[in-house]
Amino acid sequence: MRFKEFKIKINEATLARSTPTSIPKYLAQLNQQLSTNQPIAIGDQGEEQLIPDPKQKVSNLEDKIKGKINNMSTEISVKKVYKSSEIKKNDADVKGNTSVKFNLGNATEGMLATAIFQRLISNHDLSLKELKDALTSLPAHNLTGVNVGPVKIQDSNNKIDQIQLYIKLDKGSYEGIKNAESLTNLTGHLTSITNYVNQEEIKTLKNEFKNNKSVDSVKVIADGVTDAKNSKVDVEVVYINAQGKKNTVRYERSVKTGGVKQFGQVTTGGAKDEDEKGTSVTRTERYDLQEEFWDDFGIDISASEEDFDDADDFVKAYDFTYAEAAKQLNSQLKGDNDKKEKRTVKRIFDVIKKHGRGDRPNVKTIDFGHKGYKILDYEKLDKFVKETDLSAKFEVESSQPTVTIQDQFGKKFLTIRLYVTDRKMTNLIERGPGLEQIIKVKEG
């Protein structure tokens, strides 16, 4: 048989960098996976999946594992195997614990989707233990996504519905939701998800099923890879109408975690200044991006262009655009022209909706934390245009420019600030208590 050789970068995340005392434990766990023909994660981030050939066993890091990657025959050195949670299961005495690090926001998509699926196939409220057991029992990660089911259940109308779960997450997030010790550290977070599904989600879906009695199938989808910018879970329901044709309806949920106030960001062109080689964004291009950003709010910041171009430091140049933006916003939010003021309020609300729910007006936003959950609906803003008065002010917080928008009660409504690190530079949009008071539907 002819094998294709895969050259993969080796670092601390692969078995090549294991300590002598941990190697035997890793090999034992790897052989356990090989004995059941489980997929083996390969590479420094587990980015490749090897489907091993049957009846293989390894004894050292130089041994080869034969199998297929993307349906292509290959052989991989054991030292290139990724230290996945499955490989490290029995390593608690070496590291002190077996929890794994992952992005909680991405992982929450998989947690919520699994919770909805488990509740739909059950005739009782979901318990925390049932959710944890379901998560740790999920199939091995697959780059193309993981399917569970379909499970056939009989509904209240004695009809058979098919319920299916589909999860597509990055390797780290998926391993996080399968890792028992990591889940133990997230008991409060998982309790919030369980309570939400039992108290809110199942009622919504069951009401929809009653109104559309001919349900054919239900698919719960968490896909954090295809659309990485939006963390969301969709429940896709296929109905059969009176004419016998299938209609598909999606109920969309946008997932947030930990009470994070940020709900939007717009690029400034990056964190690197223009250089002689022209490999970075020019000062003119940076200004154009800022002009476009603030134009969404319906204001003209052109008075700041000369100061922006002449500033010695390209980061400090943004102070001028932010200061001018606050000035222009106030000029339109104050005065005797009520129509102009309300037009600006609506424009600000439209920007909030654009970043809060994208082009999906029916999306339901749920913010999960260790103490509970919040359900947010950005469409509620439309009802508050007439009764909301806003004002803006320019501030410099932690050396970075900020535009703070307040309501008529002095509550912080919206914060727009420049976020700068060595690697990232962007305009952040964050909700304040005044905005949350309007868009919050329920808290549990």
PELIN-V838029 format. One line per field, one symbol per residue. ss: DSSP state (a for helix, b for strand, c for the rest). phi: phi as a letter, one per 20 degrees, with the letter a starting at -180 (. if undefined). burial: # if it has 16 or more other ideal C-beta (glycine too) atoms within 10 Angstrom, else .. Layout:
BEGIN
ss->???
phi->???
burial->???
END
This chain:
BEGIN
ss->cccbcccccccccbaaaccaaaaaaaaaaaaaaaaccccbbbcccccbbbbbcccccccccccbbbbbbccbbbbbbaaabbcccccccccaaaaccccccccaaaaaaaaaaaaaaaaacccccccaaaaaaaaacccccccccbbbbbbbbbcccccbbbbbbbbbccaaaaaaaacaaaaaccaaaaaaaaaaaaaaaaaaaaaaaaacccbbbbbbbbbccccccccbbbbbbbbbcccccbbbbbbbbbbbbccccbbbbbbcccccccccccccccaaaaaaaaaaaaaccccccaaaaaaaaaccccccaaaaaaaaaaaaaaaaaccccaaaaaaaaaaaaaaaaaaaaccccccbbbbbbccbbbbbcaaaaaaacccccbbbbbbbbccbbbbbbbbccccbbbbbbbbbccccbbbbbbbcaaaaaaabbbbc
phi->.edeedecfdbfedfgdffgfeggfffffffffffdlfgdfcofcmfdceefffldbdcbfefddercclmdfbccfgfefffffffegedffeenadfceaefffffgfffffffgfffeddbffefffffffffefffgcfeoddcnfdeceefemdedddcdccccfgffffffeeffffffdgfffffffffffecfffffffffffcfefebccecccedgcffdebcddeddddefeneeddcdddcedccmmfefcbbcfdooedffcffmecfffffffgfffffffgencddffefffffeffdfffgfgffffffffffffeecoeefffffffgffffffffgefcmedfefdecddbfdqccddcfffggedffeddcbcbecddlmdfbddddefenefdbccbedccfdbbbeedcedgfffffefeacb
burial->.....#.#....####.#...#..###.##..##....######.#.###.#...#.#..#.#.#.#.#....################.#......###.#.##################....#...###.##..#.##.#.##.##...........#.#################..##..#..##########.###..#...#.....#.#########....###########..........#######...#.##.#.##.#..#......#.#..##.###.##..###.#..##..#.....##.##############.##.......##.######.###.####....######....######..#......#.###.#.....########....#########....########.###.##.....
END
